[in-house]
Amino acid sequence: MIKLPIKEYKMNKTLLNILACPQCKSSLSLVVEEERDDEVITGSLTCTKCGLVFRIIETIPAFI
């Protein structure tokens, strides 16, 4: 198993280019409520096709 530094798991705006909706694989739109530097602290990711919303809490997107 490959261990990544914890920073790799945090929501960064540049990750939006590679993330997809886990349900339908469509792109996601980002709403930022709080950010620090280039990290999204709180906010949400919304699927542009099926409309599912995934909260970002303490830099971690909740895809479950």
mmCIF file as Biopython writes it, N, C-alpha, C and O atoms, coordinates in Angstrom:
data_model
#
loop_
_atom_site.group_PDB
_atom_site.id
_atom_site.type_symbol
_atom_site.label_atom_id
_atom_site.label_alt_id
_atom_site.label_comp_id
_atom_site.label_asym_id
_atom_site.label_entity_id
_atom_site.label_seq_id
_atom_site.pdbx_PDB_ins_code
_atom_site.Cartn_x
_atom_site.Cartn_y
_atom_site.Cartn_z
_atom_site.occupancy
_atom_site.B_iso_or_equiv
_atom_site.auth_seq_id
_atom_site.auth_asym_id
_atom_site.pdbx_PDB_model_num
ATOM 1   N N  . MET A ? 1  ? 0.835   -1.177 0.000   1.0 0.0 1  A 1 
ATOM 2   C CA . MET A ? 1  ? 0.000   0.000  0.000   1.0 0.0 1  A 1 
ATOM 3   C C  . MET A ? 1  ? 0.883   1.243  0.000   1.0 0.0 1  A 1 
ATOM 4   O O  . MET A ? 1  ? 1.863   1.328  0.740   1.0 0.0 1  A 1 
ATOM 5   N N  . ILE A ? 2  ? 0.518   2.202  -0.842  1.0 0.0 2  A 1 
ATOM 6   C CA . ILE A ? 2  ? 1.255   3.452  -0.920  1.0 0.0 2  A 1 
ATOM 7   C C  . ILE A ? 2  ? 0.673   4.426  0.088   1.0 0.0 2  A 1 
ATOM 8   O O  . ILE A ? 2  ? -0.537  4.650  0.116   1.0 0.0 2  A 1 
ATOM 9   N N  . LYS A ? 3  ? 1.528   5.002  0.909   1.0 0.0 3  A 1 
ATOM 10  C CA . LYS A ? 3  ? 1.072   6.006  1.880   1.0 0.0 3  A 1 
ATOM 11  C C  . LYS A ? 3  ? 1.399   7.387  1.341   1.0 0.0 3  A 1 
ATOM 12  O O  . LYS A ? 3  ? 2.547   7.692  1.017   1.0 0.0 3  A 1 
ATOM 13  N N  . LEU A ? 4  ? 0.370   8.215  1.252   1.0 0.0 4  A 1 
ATOM 14  C CA . LEU A ? 4  ? 0.536   9.588  0.787   1.0 0.0 4  A 1 
ATOM 15  C C  . LEU A ? 4  ? 0.543   10.525 1.985   1.0 0.0 4  A 1 
ATOM 16  O O  . LEU A ? 4  ? -0.103  10.251 2.996   1.0 0.0 4  A 1 
ATOM 17  N N  . PRO A ? 5  ? 1.266   11.624 1.873   1.0 0.0 5  A 1 
ATOM 18  C CA . PRO A ? 5  ? 1.213   12.613 2.957   1.0 0.0 5  A 1 
ATOM 19  C C  . PRO A ? 5  ? -0.225  13.111 3.125   1.0 0.0 5  A 1 
ATOM 20  O O  . PRO A ? 5  ? -0.975  13.175 2.151   1.0 0.0 5  A 1 
ATOM 21  N N  . ILE A ? 6  ? -0.605  13.458 4.335   1.0 0.0 6  A 1 
ATOM 22  C CA . ILE A ? 6  ? -1.968  13.894 4.623   1.0 0.0 6  A 1 
ATOM 23  C C  . ILE A ? 6  ? -2.384  15.073 3.748   1.0 0.0 6  A 1 
ATOM 24  O O  . ILE A ? 6  ? -3.568  15.208 3.441   1.0 0.0 6  A 1 
ATOM 25  N N  . LYS A ? 7  ? -1.461  15.921 3.343   1.0 0.0 7  A 1 
ATOM 26  C CA . LYS A ? 7  ? -1.785  17.059 2.481   1.0 0.0 7  A 1 
ATOM 27  C C  . LYS A ? 7  ? -2.429  16.611 1.174   1.0 0.0 7  A 1 
ATOM 28  O O  . LYS A ? 7  ? -3.233  17.346 0.600   1.0 0.0 7  A 1 
ATOM 29  N N  . GLU A ? 8  ? -2.089  15.412 0.694   1.0 0.0 8  A 1 
ATOM 30  C CA . GLU A ? 8  ? -2.641  14.910 -0.558  1.0 0.0 8  A 1 
ATOM 31  C C  . GLU A ? 8  ? -4.149  14.667 -0.487  1.0 0.0 8  A 1 
ATOM 32  O O  . GLU A ? 8  ? -4.812  14.637 -1.523  1.0 0.0 8  A 1 
ATOM 33  N N  . TYR A ? 9  ? -4.697  14.494 0.705   1.0 0.0 9  A 1 
ATOM 34  C CA . TYR A ? 9  ? -6.115  14.210 0.858   1.0 0.0 9  A 1 
ATOM 35  C C  . TYR A ? 9  ? -6.960  15.461 1.018   1.0 0.0 9  A 1 
ATOM 36  O O  . TYR A ? 9  ? -8.188  15.378 0.990   1.0 0.0 9  A 1 
ATOM 37  N N  . LYS A ? 10 ? -6.342  16.599 1.182   1.0 0.0 10 A 1 
ATOM 38  C CA . LYS A ? 10 ? -7.079  17.835 1.406   1.0 0.0 10 A 1 
ATOM 39  C C  . LYS A ? 10 ? -7.628  18.386 0.096   1.0 0.0 10 A 1 
ATOM 40  O O  . LYS A ? 10 ? -7.023  18.221 -0.964  1.0 0.0 10 A 1 
ATOM 41  N N  . MET A ? 11 ? -8.785  19.045 0.184   1.0 0.0 11 A 1 
ATOM 42  C CA . MET A ? 11 ? -9.419  19.613 -1.001  1.0 0.0 11 A 1 
ATOM 43  C C  . MET A ? 11 ? -8.686  20.860 -1.443  1.0 0.0 11 A 1 
ATOM 44  O O  . MET A ? 11 ? -8.627  21.858 -0.725  1.0 0.0 11 A 1 
ATOM 45  N N  . ASN A ? 12 ? -8.139  20.783 -2.620  1.0 0.0 12 A 1 
ATOM 46  C CA . ASN A ? 12 ? -7.411  21.873 -3.242  1.0 0.0 12 A 1 
ATOM 47  C C  . ASN A ? 12 ? -8.151  22.209 -4.531  1.0 0.0 12 A 1 
ATOM 48  O O  . ASN A ? 12 ? -8.636  21.301 -5.206  1.0 0.0 12 A 1 
ATOM 49  N N  . LYS A ? 13 ? -8.251  23.459 -4.885  1.0 0.0 13 A 1 
ATOM 50  C CA . LYS A ? 13 ? -8.988  23.861 -6.087  1.0 0.0 13 A 1 
ATOM 51  C C  . LYS A ? 13 ? -8.489  23.169 -7.348  1.0 0.0 13 A 1 
ATOM 52  O O  . LYS A ? 13 ? -9.270  22.918 -8.266  1.0 0.0 13 A 1 
ATOM 53  N N  . THR A ? 14 ? -7.201  22.858 -7.404  1.0 0.0 14 A 1 
ATOM 54  C CA . THR A ? 14 ? -6.665  22.207 -8.599  1.0 0.0 14 A 1 
ATOM 55  C C  . THR A ? 14 ? -7.185  20.770 -8.760  1.0 0.0 14 A 1 
ATOM 56  O O  . THR A ? 14 ? -7.151  20.228 -9.864  1.0 0.0 14 A 1 
ATOM 57  N N  . LEU A ? 15 ? -7.660  20.154 -7.681  1.0 0.0 15 A 1 
ATOM 58  C CA . LEU A ? 15 ? -8.215  18.799 -7.759  1.0 0.0 15 A 1 
ATOM 59  C C  . LEU A ? 15 ? -9.527  18.753 -8.535  1.0 0.0 15 A 1 
ATOM 60  O O  . LEU A ? 15 ? -9.924  17.691 -9.014  1.0 0.0 15 A 1 
ATOM 61  N N  . LEU A ? 16 ? -10.195 19.880 -8.661  1.0 0.0 16 A 1 
ATOM 62  C CA . LEU A ? 16 ? -11.473 19.915 -9.362  1.0 0.0 16 A 1 
ATOM 63  C C  . LEU A ? 16 ? -11.340 19.403 -10.795 1.0 0.0 16 A 1 
ATOM 64  O O  . LEU A ? 16 ? -12.302 18.870 -11.348 1.0 0.0 16 A 1 
ATOM 65  N N  . ASN A ? 17 ? -10.176 19.555 -11.397 1.0 0.0 17 A 1 
ATOM 66  C CA . ASN A ? 17 ? -9.955  19.097 -12.766 1.0 0.0 17 A 1 
ATOM 67  C C  . ASN A ? 17 ? -9.927  17.579 -12.892 1.0 0.0 17 A 1 
ATOM 68  O O  . ASN A ? 17 ? -10.151 17.050 -13.980 1.0 0.0 17 A 1 
ATOM 69  N N  . ILE A ? 18 ? -9.655  16.868 -11.798 1.0 0.0 18 A 1 
ATOM 70  C CA . ILE A ? 18 ? -9.561  15.409 -11.890 1.0 0.0 18 A 1 
ATOM 71  C C  . ILE A ? 18 ? -10.660 14.680 -11.129 1.0 0.0 18 A 1 
ATOM 72  O O  . ILE A ? 18 ? -10.815 13.470 -11.299 1.0 0.0 18 A 1 
ATOM 73  N N  . LEU A ? 19 ? -11.429 15.377 -10.294 1.0 0.0 19 A 1 
ATOM 74  C CA . LEU A ? 19 ? -12.511 14.740 -9.548  1.0 0.0 19 A 1 
ATOM 75  C C  . LEU A ? 19 ? -13.751 14.577 -10.422 1.0 0.0 19 A 1 
ATOM 76  O O  . LEU A ? 19 ? -14.012 15.385 -11.314 1.0 0.0 19 A 1 
ATOM 77  N N  . ALA A ? 20 ? -14.509 13.512 -10.146 1.0 0.0 20 A 1 
ATOM 78  C CA . ALA A ? 20 ? -15.765 13.271 -10.856 1.0 0.0 20 A 1 
ATOM 79  C C  . ALA A ? 20 ? -16.796 12.757 -9.864  1.0 0.0 20 A 1 
ATOM 80  O O  . ALA A ? 20 ? -16.449 12.266 -8.790  1.0 0.0 20 A 1 
ATOM 81  N N  . CYS A ? 21 ? -18.042 12.872 -10.225 1.0 0.0 21 A 1 
ATOM 82  C CA . CYS A ? 21 ? -19.126 12.366 -9.392  1.0 0.0 21 A 1 
ATOM 83  C C  . CYS A ? 21 ? -18.988 10.851 -9.271  1.0 0.0 21 A 1 
ATOM 84  O O  . CYS A ? 21 ? -18.866 10.162 -10.284 1.0 0.0 21 A 1 
ATOM 85  N N  . PRO A ? 22 ? -19.006 10.321 -8.047  1.0 0.0 22 A 1 
ATOM 86  C CA . PRO A ? 22 ? -18.881 8.878  -7.878  1.0 0.0 22 A 1 
ATOM 87  C C  . PRO A ? 22 ? -20.094 8.101  -8.411  1.0 0.0 22 A 1 
ATOM 88  O O  . PRO A ? 22 ? -19.991 6.903  -8.677  1.0 0.0 22 A 1 
ATOM 89  N N  . GLN A ? 23 ? -21.227 8.770  -8.566  1.0 0.0 23 A 1 
ATOM 90  C CA . GLN A ? 23 ? -22.440 8.099  -9.051  1.0 0.0 23 A 1 
ATOM 91  C C  . GLN A ? 23 ? -22.494 8.026  -10.579 1.0 0.0 23 A 1 
ATOM 92  O O  . GLN A ? 23 ? -22.683 6.949  -11.145 1.0 0.0 23 A 1 
ATOM 93  N N  . CYS A ? 24 ? -22.326 9.175  -11.246 1.0 0.0 24 A 1 
ATOM 94  C CA . CYS A ? 24 ? -22.515 9.195  -12.707 1.0 0.0 24 A 1 
ATOM 95  C C  . CYS A ? 24 ? -21.258 9.572  -13.487 1.0 0.0 24 A 1 
ATOM 96  O O  . CYS A ? 24 ? -21.279 9.592  -14.717 1.0 0.0 24 A 1 
ATOM 97  N N  . LYS A ? 25 ? -20.176 9.868  -12.791 1.0 0.0 25 A 1 
ATOM 98  C CA . LYS A ? 25 ? -18.865 10.175 -13.393 1.0 0.0 25 A 1 
ATOM 99  C C  . LYS A ? 25 ? -18.820 11.511 -14.134 1.0 0.0 25 A 1 
ATOM 100 O O  . LYS A ? 25 ? -17.909 11.741 -14.929 1.0 0.0 25 A 1 
ATOM 101 N N  . SER A ? 26 ? -19.777 12.385 -13.888 1.0 0.0 26 A 1 
ATOM 102 C CA . SER A ? 26 ? -19.780 13.708 -14.519 1.0 0.0 26 A 1 
ATOM 103 C C  . SER A ? 26 ? -18.915 14.680 -13.729 1.0 0.0 26 A 1 
ATOM 104 O O  . SER A ? 26 ? -18.429 14.356 -12.646 1.0 0.0 26 A 1 
ATOM 105 N N  . SER A ? 27 ? -18.732 15.857 -14.274 1.0 0.0 27 A 1 
ATOM 106 C CA . SER A ? 27 ? -17.896 16.864 -13.611 1.0 0.0 27 A 1 
ATOM 107 C C  . SER A ? 27 ? -18.609 17.454 -12.393 1.0 0.0 27 A 1 
ATOM 108 O O  . SER A ? 27 ? -19.823 17.322 -12.235 1.0 0.0 27 A 1 
ATOM 109 N N  . LEU A ? 28 ? -17.831 18.097 -11.550 1.0 0.0 28 A 1 
ATOM 110 C CA . LEU A ? 28 ? -18.342 18.689 -10.315 1.0 0.0 28 A 1 
ATOM 111 C C  . LEU A ? 28 ? -18.110 20.193 -10.316 1.0 0.0 28 A 1 
ATOM 112 O O  . LEU A ? 28 ? -17.110 20.675 -10.849 1.0 0.0 28 A 1 
ATOM 113 N N  . SER A ? 29 ? -19.031 20.924 -9.723  1.0 0.0 29 A 1 
ATOM 114 C CA . SER A ? 29 ? -18.829 22.359 -9.533  1.0 0.0 29 A 1 
ATOM 115 C C  . SER A ? 29 ? -18.525 22.597 -8.060  1.0 0.0 29 A 1 
ATOM 116 O O  . SER A ? 29 ? -19.019 21.879 -7.190  1.0 0.0 29 A 1 
ATOM 117 N N  . LEU A ? 30 ? -17.719 23.598 -7.792  1.0 0.0 30 A 1 
ATOM 118 C CA . LEU A ? 30 ? -17.238 23.876 -6.440  1.0 0.0 30 A 1 
ATOM 119 C C  . LEU A ? 30 ? -17.857 25.152 -5.903  1.0 0.0 30 A 1 
ATOM 120 O O  . LEU A ? 30 ? -17.886 26.174 -6.589  1.0 0.0 30 A 1 
ATOM 121 N N  . VAL A ? 31 ? -18.358 25.088 -4.659  1.0 0.0 31 A 1 
ATOM 122 C CA . VAL A ? 31 ? -18.804 26.265 -3.918  1.0 0.0 31 A 1 
ATOM 123 C C  . VAL A ? 31 ? -17.929 26.346 -2.679  1.0 0.0 31 A 1 
ATOM 124 O O  . VAL A ? 31 ? -17.905 25.425 -1.863  1.0 0.0 31 A 1 
ATOM 125 N N  . VAL A ? 32 ? -17.211 27.455 -2.544  1.0 0.0 32 A 1 
ATOM 126 C CA . VAL A ? 32 ? -16.293 27.633 -1.424  1.0 0.0 32 A 1 
ATOM 127 C C  . VAL A ? 32 ? -16.962 28.498 -0.362  1.0 0.0 32 A 1 
ATOM 128 O O  . VAL A ? 32 ? -17.421 29.603 -0.648  1.0 0.0 32 A 1 
ATOM 129 N N  . GLU A ? 33 ? -17.013 27.988 0.861   1.0 0.0 33 A 1 
ATOM 130 C CA . GLU A ? 33 ? -17.513 28.772 1.990   1.0 0.0 33 A 1 
ATOM 131 C C  . GLU A ? 33 ? -16.356 29.399 2.757   1.0 0.0 33 A 1 
ATOM 132 O O  . GLU A ? 33 ? -16.433 30.551 3.184   1.0 0.0 33 A 1 
ATOM 133 N N  . GLU A ? 34 ? -15.281 28.629 2.929   1.0 0.0 34 A 1 
ATOM 134 C CA . GLU A ? 34 ? -14.086 29.126 3.621   1.0 0.0 34 A 1 
ATOM 135 C C  . GLU A ? 34 ? -12.858 28.515 2.951   1.0 0.0 34 A 1 
ATOM 136 O O  . GLU A ? 34 ? -12.825 27.319 2.659   1.0 0.0 34 A 1 
ATOM 137 N N  . GLU A ? 35 ? -11.848 29.356 2.712   1.0 0.0 35 A 1 
ATOM 138 C CA . GLU A ? 35 ? -10.607 28.848 2.136   1.0 0.0 35 A 1 
ATOM 139 C C  . GLU A ? 35 ? -9.410  29.503 2.798   1.0 0.0 35 A 1 
ATOM 140 O O  . GLU A ? 35 ? -9.494  30.598 3.355   1.0 0.0 35 A 1 
ATOM 141 N N  . ARG A ? 36 ? -8.300  28.799 2.719   1.0 0.0 36 A 1 
ATOM 142 C CA . ARG A ? 36 ? -7.037  29.300 3.252   1.0 0.0 36 A 1 
ATOM 143 C C  . ARG A ? 36 ? -5.971  28.955 2.227   1.0 0.0 36 A 1 
ATOM 144 O O  . ARG A ? 36 ? -5.772  27.788 1.889   1.0 0.0 36 A 1 
ATOM 145 N N  . ASP A ? 37 ? -5.292  29.974 1.738   1.0 0.0 37 A 1 
ATOM 146 C CA . ASP A ? 37 ? -4.331  29.801 0.649   1.0 0.0 37 A 1 
ATOM 147 C C  . ASP A ? 37 ? -5.067  29.159 -0.525  1.0 0.0 37 A 1 
ATOM 148 O O  . ASP A ? 37 ? -6.027  29.739 -1.031  1.0 0.0 37 A 1 
ATOM 149 N N  . ASP A ? 38 ? -4.641  27.980 -0.967  1.0 0.0 38 A 1 
ATOM 150 C CA . ASP A ? 38 ? -5.301  27.318 -2.095  1.0 0.0 38 A 1 
ATOM 151 C C  . ASP A ? 38 ? -6.151  26.140 -1.639  1.0 0.0 38 A 1 
ATOM 152 O O  . ASP A ? 38 ? -6.634  25.370 -2.469  1.0 0.0 38 A 1 
ATOM 153 N N  . GLU A ? 39 ? -6.342  25.987 -0.316  1.0 0.0 39 A 1 
ATOM 154 C CA . GLU A ? 39 ? -7.125  24.882 0.220   1.0 0.0 39 A 1 
ATOM 155 C C  . GLU A ? 39 ? -8.548  25.316 0.545   1.0 0.0 39 A 1 
ATOM 156 O O  . GLU A ? 39 ? -8.768  26.397 1.092   1.0 0.0 39 A 1 
ATOM 157 N N  . VAL A ? 40 ? -9.498  24.475 0.208   1.0 0.0 40 A 1 
ATOM 158 C CA . VAL A ? 40 ? -10.896 24.717 0.554   1.0 0.0 40 A 1 
ATOM 159 C C  . VAL A ? 40 ? -11.140 24.094 1.921   1.0 0.0 40 A 1 
ATOM 160 O O  . VAL A ? 40 ? -11.047 22.876 2.078   1.0 0.0 40 A 1 
ATOM 161 N N  . ILE A ? 41 ? -11.450 24.919 2.903   1.0 0.0 41 A 1 
ATOM 162 C CA . ILE A ? 41 ? -11.681 24.440 4.266   1.0 0.0 41 A 1 
ATOM 163 C C  . ILE A ? 41 ? -13.097 23.889 4.390   1.0 0.0 41 A 1 
ATOM 164 O O  . ILE A ? 41 ? -13.287 22.768 4.860   1.0 0.0 41 A 1 
ATOM 165 N N  . THR A ? 42 ? -14.086 24.664 3.974   1.0 0.0 42 A 1 
ATOM 166 C CA . THR A ? 42 ? -15.475 24.204 3.949   1.0 0.0 42 A 1 
ATOM 167 C C  . THR A ? 42 ? -16.124 24.656 2.655   1.0 0.0 42 A 1 
ATOM 168 O O  . THR A ? 42 ? -15.758 25.677 2.073   1.0 0.0 42 A 1 
ATOM 169 N N  . GLY A ? 43 ? -17.095 23.872 2.220   1.0 0.0 43 A 1 
ATOM 170 C CA . GLY A ? 43 ? -17.807 24.180 0.989   1.0 0.0 43 A 1 
ATOM 171 C C  . GLY A ? 43 ? -18.531 22.945 0.509   1.0 0.0 43 A 1 
ATOM 172 O O  . GLY A ? 43 ? -18.898 22.078 1.302   1.0 0.0 43 A 1 
ATOM 173 N N  . SER A ? 44 ? -18.737 22.867 -0.801  1.0 0.0 44 A 1 
ATOM 174 C CA . SER A ? 44 ? -19.418 21.703 -1.355  1.0 0.0 44 A 1 
ATOM 175 C C  . SER A ? 44 ? -19.026 21.503 -2.812  1.0 0.0 44 A 1 
ATOM 176 O O  . SER A ? 44 ? -18.621 22.432 -3.511  1.0 0.0 44 A 1 
ATOM 177 N N  . LEU A ? 45 ? -19.161 20.257 -3.237  1.0 0.0 45 A 1 
ATOM 178 C CA . LEU A ? 45 ? -18.993 19.869 -4.633  1.0 0.0 45 A 1 
ATOM 179 C C  . LEU A ? 45 ? -20.352 19.375 -5.112  1.0 0.0 45 A 1 
ATOM 180 O O  . LEU A ? 45 ? -20.969 18.539 -4.451  1.0 0.0 45 A 1 
ATOM 181 N N  . THR A ? 46 ? -20.829 19.876 -6.247  1.0 0.0 46 A 1 
ATOM 182 C CA . THR A ? 46 ? -22.125 19.486 -6.781  1.0 0.0 46 A 1 
ATOM 183 C C  . THR A ? 46 ? -21.943 18.913 -8.172  1.0 0.0 46 A 1 
ATOM 184 O O  . THR A ? 46 ? -21.261 19.497 -9.013  1.0 0.0 46 A 1 
ATOM 185 N N  . CYS A ? 47 ? -22.567 17.751 -8.409  1.0 0.0 47 A 1 
ATOM 186 C CA . CYS A ? 47 ? -22.491 17.130 -9.729  1.0 0.0 47 A 1 
ATOM 187 C C  . CYS A ? 47 ? -23.265 17.979 -10.730 1.0 0.0 47 A 1 
ATOM 188 O O  . CYS A ? 47 ? -24.398 18.383 -10.468 1.0 0.0 47 A 1 
ATOM 189 N N  . THR A ? 48 ? -22.651 18.244 -11.871 1.0 0.0 48 A 1 
ATOM 190 C CA . THR A ? 48 ? -23.286 19.077 -12.894 1.0 0.0 48 A 1 
ATOM 191 C C  . THR A ? 48 ? -24.361 18.324 -13.673 1.0 0.0 48 A 1 
ATOM 192 O O  . THR A ? 48 ? -25.131 18.939 -14.412 1.0 0.0 48 A 1 
ATOM 193 N N  . LYS A ? 49 ? -24.424 16.998 -13.517 1.0 0.0 49 A 1 
ATOM 194 C CA . LYS A ? 49 ? -25.425 16.209 -14.242 1.0 0.0 49 A 1 
ATOM 195 C C  . LYS A ? 49 ? -26.551 15.718 -13.333 1.0 0.0 49 A 1 
ATOM 196 O O  . LYS A ? 49 ? -27.717 16.021 -13.582 1.0 0.0 49 A 1 
ATOM 197 N N  . CYS A ? 50 ? -26.216 14.963 -12.281 1.0 0.0 50 A 1 
ATOM 198 C CA . CYS A ? 50 ? -27.261 14.359 -11.444 1.0 0.0 50 A 1 
ATOM 199 C C  . CYS A ? 50 ? -27.614 15.197 -10.216 1.0 0.0 50 A 1 
ATOM 200 O O  . CYS A ? 50 ? -28.614 14.917 -9.554  1.0 0.0 50 A 1 
ATOM 201 N N  . GLY A ? 51 ? -26.815 16.219 -9.896  1.0 0.0 51 A 1 
ATOM 202 C CA . GLY A ? 51 ? -27.148 17.141 -8.824  1.0 0.0 51 A 1 
ATOM 203 C C  . GLY A ? 51 ? -26.772 16.707 -7.419  1.0 0.0 51 A 1 
ATOM 204 O O  . GLY A ? 51 ? -27.076 17.417 -6.461  1.0 0.0 51 A 1 
ATOM 205 N N  . LEU A ? 52 ? -26.118 15.559 -7.268  1.0 0.0 52 A 1 
ATOM 206 C CA . LEU A ? 52 ? -25.684 15.151 -5.930  1.0 0.0 52 A 1 
ATOM 207 C C  . LEU A ? 52 ? -24.733 16.193 -5.348  1.0 0.0 52 A 1 
ATOM 208 O O  . LEU A ? 52 ? -23.921 16.777 -6.065  1.0 0.0 52 A 1 
ATOM 209 N N  . VAL A ? 53 ? -24.846 16.417 -4.041  1.0 0.0 53 A 1 
ATOM 210 C CA . VAL A ? 53 ? -24.017 17.400 -3.358  1.0 0.0 53 A 1 
ATOM 211 C C  . VAL A ? 53 ? -23.135 16.677 -2.343  1.0 0.0 53 A 1 
ATOM 212 O O  . VAL A ? 53 ? -23.612 15.835 -1.582  1.0 0.0 53 A 1 
ATOM 213 N N  . PHE A ? 54 ? -21.852 17.012 -2.341  1.0 0.0 54 A 1 
ATOM 214 C CA . PHE A ? 54 ? -20.874 16.425 -1.433  1.0 0.0 54 A 1 
ATOM 215 C C  . PHE A ? 54 ? -20.242 17.554 -0.635  1.0 0.0 54 A 1 
ATOM 216 O O  . PHE A ? 54 ? -19.606 18.442 -1.204  1.0 0.0 54 A 1 
ATOM 217 N N  . ARG A ? 55 ? -20.415 17.522 0.679   1.0 0.0 55 A 1 
ATOM 218 C CA . ARG A ? 55 ? -19.868 18.559 1.551   1.0 0.0 55 A 1 
ATOM 219 C C  . ARG A ? 55 ? -18.357 18.428 1.669   1.0 0.0 55 A 1 
ATOM 220 O O  . ARG A ? 55 ? -17.808 17.328 1.606   1.0 0.0 55 A 1 
ATOM 221 N N  . ILE A ? 56 ? -17.702 19.552 1.838   1.0 0.0 56 A 1 
ATOM 222 C CA . ILE A ? 56 ? -16.270 19.594 2.158   1.0 0.0 56 A 1 
ATOM 223 C C  . ILE A ? 56 ? -16.194 20.111 3.593   1.0 0.0 56 A 1 
ATOM 224 O O  . ILE A ? 56 ? -16.613 21.230 3.889   1.0 0.0 56 A 1 
ATOM 225 N N  . ILE A ? 57 ? -15.651 19.274 4.477   1.0 0.0 57 A 1 
ATOM 226 C CA . ILE A ? 57 ? -15.585 19.609 5.895   1.0 0.0 57 A 1 
ATOM 227 C C  . ILE A ? 57 ? -14.140 19.470 6.350   1.0 0.0 57 A 1 
ATOM 228 O O  . ILE A ? 57 ? -13.544 18.399 6.232   1.0 0.0 57 A 1 
ATOM 229 N N  . GLU A ? 58 ? -13.580 20.554 6.868   1.0 0.0 58 A 1 
ATOM 230 C CA . GLU A ? 58 ? -12.191 20.576 7.332   1.0 0.0 58 A 1 
ATOM 231 C C  . GLU A ? 58 ? -11.240 20.047 6.256   1.0 0.0 58 A 1 
ATOM 232 O O  . GLU A ? 58 ? -10.371 19.221 6.535   1.0 0.0 58 A 1 
ATOM 233 N N  . THR A ? 59 ? -11.411 20.522 5.054   1.0 0.0 59 A 1 
ATOM 234 C CA . THR A ? 59 ? -10.614 20.250 3.837   1.0 0.0 59 A 1 
ATOM 235 C C  . THR A ? 59 ? -10.861 18.879 3.223   1.0 0.0 59 A 1 
ATOM 236 O O  . THR A ? 59 ? -10.218 18.549 2.227   1.0 0.0 59 A 1 
ATOM 237 N N  . ILE A ? 60 ? -11.768 18.059 3.773   1.0 0.0 60 A 1 
ATOM 238 C CA . ILE A ? 60 ? -11.963 16.710 3.262   1.0 0.0 60 A 1 
ATOM 239 C C  . ILE A ? 60 ? -13.328 16.614 2.553   1.0 0.0 60 A 1 
ATOM 240 O O  . ILE A ? 60 ? -14.367 16.831 3.176   1.0 0.0 60 A 1 
ATOM 241 N N  . PRO A ? 61 ? -13.320 16.283 1.233   1.0 0.0 61 A 1 
ATOM 242 C CA . PRO A ? 61 ? -14.586 16.086 0.547   1.0 0.0 61 A 1 
ATOM 243 C C  . PRO A ? 61 ? -15.233 14.763 0.984   1.0 0.0 61 A 1 
ATOM 244 O O  . PRO A ? 61 ? -14.570 13.726 1.012   1.0 0.0 61 A 1 
ATOM 245 N N  . ALA A ? 62 ? -16.514 14.801 1.320   1.0 0.0 62 A 1 
ATOM 246 C CA . ALA A ? 62 ? -17.232 13.613 1.818   1.0 0.0 62 A 1 
ATOM 247 C C  . ALA A ? 62 ? -17.986 12.954 0.665   1.0 0.0 62 A 1 
ATOM 248 O O  . ALA A ? 62 ? -19.118 13.327 0.357   1.0 0.0 62 A 1 
ATOM 249 N N  . PHE A ? 63 ? -17.350 11.982 0.039   1.0 0.0 63 A 1 
ATOM 250 C CA . PHE A ? 63 ? -17.961 11.279 -1.093  1.0 0.0 63 A 1 
ATOM 251 C C  . PHE A ? 63 ? -18.737 10.042 -0.679  1.0 0.0 63 A 1 
ATOM 252 O O  . PHE A ? 63 ? -19.117 9.237  -1.529  1.0 0.0 63 A 1 
ATOM 253 N N  . ILE A ? 64 ? -18.981 9.877  0.626   1.0 0.0 64 A 1 
ATOM 254 C CA . ILE A ? 64 ? -19.732 8.692  1.063   1.0 0.0 64 A 1 
ATOM 255 C C  . ILE A ? 64 ? -21.110 9.092  1.536   1.0 0.0 64 A 1 
ATOM 256 O O  . ILE A ? 64 ? -21.895 8.236  1.943   1.0 0.0 64 A 1 
#
